[in-house]
Amino acid sequence: MAAESKSIEKNFEELGKIIEMMDNDEVSLEDSFKLYEKGMKLVKQCNDKIDKVEKKINIIEGNVENDGI
């Protein structure tokens, strides 16, 4: 499954695992940086999905207001 098709919940779950791994003192600096990059990509994907949902909500609310409901 491509990372972009994951649900926000799955991305948050994966972010939690990344944070746990980064908290481990035995993780090298290089591995920490790779985990950080992966985490930031997941955060961006979550933000993008949230933005899309917010835009859809605004459109729906606009339609409701314009219909006089």
Distance bins in CASP14 RR format, pairs under 12 A and 6 or more apart:
PFRMAT RR
TARGET T0000
AUTHOR 0000-0000-0000
RMODE 2
METHOD distances of the structure
MODEL  1
1 7 0 0 0 0 0 1 0 0 0 0 0
1 10 0 0 0 0 1 0 0 0 0 0 0
1 11 0 0 0 0 0 1 0 0 0 0 0
1 14 0 0 0 0 0 1 0 0 0 0 0
2 10 0 0 0 0 0 1 0 0 0 0 0
2 45 0 0 0 0 0 1 0 0 0 0 0
3 10 0 0 0 0 1 0 0 0 0 0 0
3 11 1 0 0 1 0 0 0 0 0 0 0
3 14 0 0 0 0 1 0 0 0 0 0 0
3 15 0 0 0 0 0 1 0 0 0 0 0
3 38 0 0 0 0 1 0 0 0 0 0 0
3 39 0 0 0 0 0 1 0 0 0 0 0
3 41 1 0 0 1 0 0 0 0 0 0 0
3 42 1 0 0 1 0 0 0 0 0 0 0
3 43 0 0 0 0 0 1 0 0 0 0 0
3 44 0 0 0 0 0 1 0 0 0 0 0
3 45 1 0 0 1 0 0 0 0 0 0 0
3 46 0 0 0 0 0 1 0 0 0 0 0
3 48 0 0 0 0 0 1 0 0 0 0 0
3 49 0 0 0 0 0 1 0 0 0 0 0
4 10 0 0 0 0 0 1 0 0 0 0 0
4 11 0 0 0 0 1 0 0 0 0 0 0
4 41 0 0 0 0 1 0 0 0 0 0 0
4 42 0 0 0 0 0 1 0 0 0 0 0
4 44 0 0 0 0 0 1 0 0 0 0 0
4 45 1 0 0 1 0 0 0 0 0 0 0
4 46 0 0 0 0 0 1 0 0 0 0 0
4 48 0 0 0 0 1 0 0 0 0 0 0
4 49 0 0 0 0 1 0 0 0 0 0 0
4 52 0 0 0 0 0 1 0 0 0 0 0
5 11 0 0 0 0 0 1 0 0 0 0 0
5 45 0 0 0 0 1 0 0 0 0 0 0
5 49 0 0 0 0 0 1 0 0 0 0 0
6 12 0 0 0 0 1 0 0 0 0 0 0
6 13 0 0 0 0 1 0 0 0 0 0 0
6 14 1 0 0 1 0 0 0 0 0 0 0
6 15 0 0 0 0 0 1 0 0 0 0 0
6 41 0 0 0 0 0 1 0 0 0 0 0
6 42 0 0 0 0 1 0 0 0 0 0 0
6 45 1 0 0 1 0 0 0 0 0 0 0
6 46 0 0 0 0 1 0 0 0 0 0 0
6 48 0 0 0 0 0 1 0 0 0 0 0
6 49 0 0 0 0 1 0 0 0 0 0 0
7 13 0 0 0 0 1 0 0 0 0 0 0
7 14 0 0 0 0 0 1 0 0 0 0 0
7 42 0 0 0 0 0 1 0 0 0 0 0
7 45 0 0 0 0 0 1 0 0 0 0 0
7 46 0 0 0 0 1 0 0 0 0 0 0
7 49 0 0 0 0 1 0 0 0 0 0 0
7 50 0 0 0 0 0 1 0 0 0 0 0
7 53 0 0 0 0 0 1 0 0 0 0 0
8 14 0 0 0 0 0 1 0 0 0 0 0
8 15 0 0 0 0 0 1 0 0 0 0 0
8 42 0 0 0 0 1 0 0 0 0 0 0
8 43 0 0 0 0 0 1 0 0 0 0 0
8 45 0 0 0 0 1 0 0 0 0 0 0
8 46 1 0 1 0 0 0 0 0 0 0 0
8 47 0 0 0 0 1 0 0 0 0 0 0
8 48 0 0 0 0 1 0 0 0 0 0 0
8 49 1 0 1 0 0 0 0 0 0 0 0
8 50 1 0 0 1 0 0 0 0 0 0 0
8 51 0 0 0 0 0 1 0 0 0 0 0
8 52 0 0 0 0 0 1 0 0 0 0 0
8 53 0 0 0 0 1 0 0 0 0 0 0
9 15 0 0 0 0 0 1 0 0 0 0 0
9 16 0 0 0 0 0 1 0 0 0 0 0
9 42 0 0 0 0 0 1 0 0 0 0 0
9 46 0 0 0 0 1 0 0 0 0 0 0
9 49 0 0 0 0 0 1 0 0 0 0 0
10 16 0 0 0 0 0 1 0 0 0 0 0
10 17 0 0 0 0 0 1 0 0 0 0 0
10 42 0 0 0 0 1 0 0 0 0 0 0
10 45 0 0 0 0 0 1 0 0 0 0 0
10 46 0 0 0 0 0 1 0 0 0 0 0
10 49 0 0 0 0 0 1 0 0 0 0 0
11 17 0 0 0 0 0 1 0 0 0 0 0
11 18 0 0 0 0 0 1 0 0 0 0 0
11 38 0 0 0 0 0 1 0 0 0 0 0
11 39 0 0 0 0 1 0 0 0 0 0 0
11 40 0 0 0 0 0 1 0 0 0 0 0
11 41 0 0 0 0 1 0 0 0 0 0 0
11 42 1 0 1 0 0 0 0 0 0 0 0
11 43 0 0 0 0 1 0 0 0 0 0 0
11 44 0 0 0 0 1 0 0 0 0 0 0
11 45 1 0 1 0 0 0 0 0 0 0 0
11 46 1 0 1 0 0 0 0 0 0 0 0
11 47 0 0 0 0 0 1 0 0 0 0 0
11 48 0 0 0 0 0 1 0 0 0 0 0
11 49 0 0 0 0 1 0 0 0 0 0 0
11 50 0 0 0 0 0 1 0 0 0 0 0
12 18 0 0 0 0 0 1 0 0 0 0 0
12 19 0 0 0 0 0 1 0 0 0 0 0
12 39 0 0 0 0 0 1 0 0 0 0 0
12 42 0 0 0 0 1 0 0 0 0 0 0
12 43 0 0 0 0 1 0 0 0 0 0 0
12 45 0 0 0 0 0 1 0 0 0 0 0
12 46 1 0 0 1 0 0 0 0 0 0 0
12 49 0 0 0 0 0 1 0 0 0 0 0
12 50 0 0 0 0 0 1 0 0 0 0 0
13 19 0 0 0 0 0 1 0 0 0 0 0
13 20 0 0 0 0 0 1 0 0 0 0 0
13 42 0 0 0 0 1 0 0 0 0 0 0
13 46 0 0 0 0 0 1 0 0 0 0 0
14 20 0 0 0 0 0 1 0 0 0 0 0
14 21 0 0 0 0 0 1 0 0 0 0 0
14 35 0 0 0 0 0 1 0 0 0 0 0
14 38 0 0 0 0 1 0 0 0 0 0 0
14 39 1 0 0 1 0 0 0 0 0 0 0
14 41 0 0 0 0 0 1 0 0 0 0 0
14 42 1 0 1 0 0 0 0 0 0 0 0
14 43 0 0 0 0 0 1 0 0 0 0 0
14 45 0 0 0 0 0 1 0 0 0 0 0
14 46 0 0 0 0 0 1 0 0 0 0 0
15 21 0 0 0 0 0 1 0 0 0 0 0
15 22 0 0 0 0 0 1 0 0 0 0 0
15 35 0 0 0 0 0 1 0 0 0 0 0
15 36 0 0 0 0 0 1 0 0 0 0 0
15 38 0 0 0 0 1 0 0 0 0 0 0
15 39 1 0 1 0 0 0 0 0 0 0 0
15 40 0 0 0 0 1 0 0 0 0 0 0
15 41 0 0 0 0 0 1 0 0 0 0 0
15 42 1 0 1 0 0 0 0 0 0 0 0
15 43 1 0 0 1 0 0 0 0 0 0 0
15 44 0 0 0 0 0 1 0 0 0 0 0
15 45 0 0 0 0 0 1 0 0 0 0 0
15 46 0 0 0 0 1 0 0 0 0 0 0
16 22 0 0 0 0 1 0 0 0 0 0 0
16 23 0 0 0 0 1 0 0 0 0 0 0
16 35 0 0 0 0 0 1 0 0 0 0 0
16 38 0 0 0 0 0 1 0 0 0 0 0
16 39 0 0 0 0 1 0 0 0 0 0 0
16 42 0 0 0 0 1 0 0 0 0 0 0
16 43 0 0 0 0 0 1 0 0 0 0 0
17 23 0 0 0 0 0 1 0 0 0 0 0
17 24 0 0 0 0 0 1 0 0 0 0 0
17 35 0 0 0 0 1 0 0 0 0 0 0
17 38 0 0 0 0 0 1 0 0 0 0 0
17 39 0 0 0 0 1 0 0 0 0 0 0
17 42 0 0 0 0 0 1 0 0 0 0 0
18 24 0 0 0 0 0 1 0 0 0 0 0
18 27 0 0 0 0 0 1 0 0 0 0 0
18 31 0 0 0 0 0 1 0 0 0 0 0
18 32 0 0 0 0 1 0 0 0 0 0 0
18 33 0 0 0 0 0 1 0 0 0 0 0
18 34 0 0 0 0 1 0 0 0 0 0 0
18 35 1 0 1 0 0 0 0 0 0 0 0
18 36 0 0 0 0 1 0 0 0 0 0 0
18 37 0 0 0 0 1 0 0 0 0 0 0
18 38 1 0 0 1 0 0 0 0 0 0 0
18 39 1 0 1 0 0 0 0 0 0 0 0
18 40 0 0 0 0 1 0 0 0 0 0 0
18 41 0 0 0 0 0 1 0 0 0 0 0
18 42 1 0 0 1 0 0 0 0 0 0 0
18 43 0 0 0 0 0 1 0 0 0 0 0
19 27 0 0 0 0 0 1 0 0 0 0 0
19 32 0 0 0 0 0 1 0 0 0 0 0
19 35 0 0 0 0 1 0 0 0 0 0 0
19 36 0 0 0 0 0 1 0 0 0 0 0
19 38 0 0 0 0 0 1 0 0 0 0 0
19 39 0 0 0 0 1 0 0 0 0 0 0
19 42 0 0 0 0 0 1 0 0 0 0 0
19 43 0 0 0 0 0 1 0 0 0 0 0
20 27 0 0 0 0 0 1 0 0 0 0 0
20 35 0 0 0 0 1 0 0 0 0 0 0
21 27 1 0 0 1 0 0 0 0 0 0 0
21 28 0 0 0 0 0 1 0 0 0 0 0
21 31 0 0 0 0 1 0 0 0 0 0 0
21 32 0 0 0 0 1 0 0 0 0 0 0
21 34 0 0 0 0 0 1 0 0 0 0 0
21 35 1 0 1 0 0 0 0 0 0 0 0
21 36 0 0 0 0 0 1 0 0 0 0 0
21 38 0 0 0 0 1 0 0 0 0 0 0
21 39 0 0 0 0 0 1 0 0 0 0 0
22 28 0 0 0 0 0 1 0 0 0 0 0
22 29 0 0 0 0 0 1 0 0 0 0 0
22 31 0 0 0 0 1 0 0 0 0 0 0
22 32 1 0 1 0 0 0 0 0 0 0 0
22 33 0 0 0 0 1 0 0 0 0 0 0
22 34 0 0 0 0 0 1 0 0 0 0 0
22 35 1 0 1 0 0 0 0 0 0 0 0
22 36 1 0 0 1 0 0 0 0 0 0 0
22 37 0 0 0 0 0 1 0 0 0 0 0
22 38 0 0 0 0 0 1 0 0 0 0 0
22 39 0 0 0 0 1 0 0 0 0 0 0
22 40 0 0 0 0 0 1 0 0 0 0 0
23 32 0 0 0 0 1 0 0 0 0 0 0
23 35 0 0 0 0 0 1 0 0 0 0 0
24 31 0 0 0 0 1 0 0 0 0 0 0
24 32 0 0 0 0 1 0 0 0 0 0 0
24 35 0 0 0 0 1 0 0 0 0 0 0
25 31 0 0 0 0 0 1 0 0 0 0 0
25 32 0 0 0 0 0 1 0 0 0 0 0
26 32 0 0 0 0 0 1 0 0 0 0 0
27 33 0 0 0 0 1 0 0 0 0 0 0
27 34 0 0 0 0 1 0 0 0 0 0 0
27 35 1 0 0 1 0 0 0 0 0 0 0
27 36 0 0 0 0 0 1 0 0 0 0 0
28 34 0 0 0 0 1 0 0 0 0 0 0
28 35 0 0 0 0 0 1 0 0 0 0 0
29 35 0 0 0 0 0 1 0 0 0 0 0
29 36 0 0 0 0 0 1 0 0 0 0 0
30 36 0 0 0 0 0 1 0 0 0 0 0
30 37 0 0 0 0 0 1 0 0 0 0 0
31 37 0 0 0 0 0 1 0 0 0 0 0
31 38 0 0 0 0 0 1 0 0 0 0 0
32 38 0 0 0 0 0 1 0 0 0 0 0
32 39 0 0 0 0 0 1 0 0 0 0 0
33 39 0 0 0 0 0 1 0 0 0 0 0
33 40 0 0 0 0 0 1 0 0 0 0 0
34 40 0 0 0 0 0 1 0 0 0 0 0
34 41 0 0 0 0 0 1 0 0 0 0 0
35 41 0 0 0 0 0 1 0 0 0 0 0
35 42 0 0 0 0 0 1 0 0 0 0 0
36 42 0 0 0 0 0 1 0 0 0 0 0
36 43 0 0 0 0 0 1 0 0 0 0 0
37 43 0 0 0 0 0 1 0 0 0 0 0
37 44 0 0 0 0 0 1 0 0 0 0 0
38 44 0 0 0 0 0 1 0 0 0 0 0
38 45 0 0 0 0 0 1 0 0 0 0 0
39 45 0 0 0 0 1 0 0 0 0 0 0
39 46 0 0 0 0 1 0 0 0 0 0 0
39 47 0 0 0 0 0 1 0 0 0 0 0
40 46 0 0 0 0 0 1 0 0 0 0 0
40 47 0 0 0 0 0 1 0 0 0 0 0
41 47 0 0 0 0 0 1 0 0 0 0 0
41 48 0 0 0 0 0 1 0 0 0 0 0
42 48 0 0 0 0 0 1 0 0 0 0 0
42 49 0 0 0 0 0 1 0 0 0 0 0
43 49 0 0 0 0 0 1 0 0 0 0 0
43 50 0 0 0 0 0 1 0 0 0 0 0
44 50 0 0 0 0 0 1 0 0 0 0 0
44 51 0 0 0 0 0 1 0 0 0 0 0
45 51 0 0 0 0 0 1 0 0 0 0 0
45 52 0 0 0 0 0 1 0 0 0 0 0
46 52 0 0 0 0 0 1 0 0 0 0 0
46 53 0 0 0 0 0 1 0 0 0 0 0
47 53 0 0 0 0 0 1 0 0 0 0 0
47 54 0 0 0 0 0 1 0 0 0 0 0
48 54 0 0 0 0 0 1 0 0 0 0 0
48 55 0 0 0 0 0 1 0 0 0 0 0
49 55 0 0 0 0 0 1 0 0 0 0 0
49 56 0 0 0 0 0 1 0 0 0 0 0
50 56 0 0 0 0 0 1 0 0 0 0 0
50 57 0 0 0 0 0 1 0 0 0 0 0
51 57 0 0 0 0 0 1 0 0 0 0 0
51 58 0 0 0 0 0 1 0 0 0 0 0
52 58 0 0 0 0 0 1 0 0 0 0 0
52 59 0 0 0 0 0 1 0 0 0 0 0
53 59 0 0 0 0 0 1 0 0 0 0 0
53 60 0 0 0 0 0 1 0 0 0 0 0
54 60 0 0 0 0 0 1 0 0 0 0 0
54 61 0 0 0 0 0 1 0 0 0 0 0
55 61 0 0 0 0 0 1 0 0 0 0 0
55 62 0 0 0 0 0 1 0 0 0 0 0
56 62 0 0 0 0 0 1 0 0 0 0 0
56 63 0 0 0 0 0 1 0 0 0 0 0
57 63 0 0 0 0 0 1 0 0 0 0 0
57 64 0 0 0 0 0 1 0 0 0 0 0
58 64 0 0 0 0 0 1 0 0 0 0 0
58 65 0 0 0 0 0 1 0 0 0 0 0
59 65 0 0 0 0 0 1 0 0 0 0 0
59 66 0 0 0 0 0 1 0 0 0 0 0
60 66 0 0 0 0 0 1 0 0 0 0 0
60 67 0 0 0 0 0 1 0 0 0 0 0
60 69 0 0 0 0 0 1 0 0 0 0 0
61 67 0 0 0 0 0 1 0 0 0 0 0
61 68 0 0 0 0 0 1 0 0 0 0 0
61 69 0 0 0 0 0 1 0 0 0 0 0
62 68 0 0 0 0 0 1 0 0 0 0 0
62 69 0 0 0 0 0 1 0 0 0 0 0
63 69 0 0 0 0 1 0 0 0 0 0 0
END
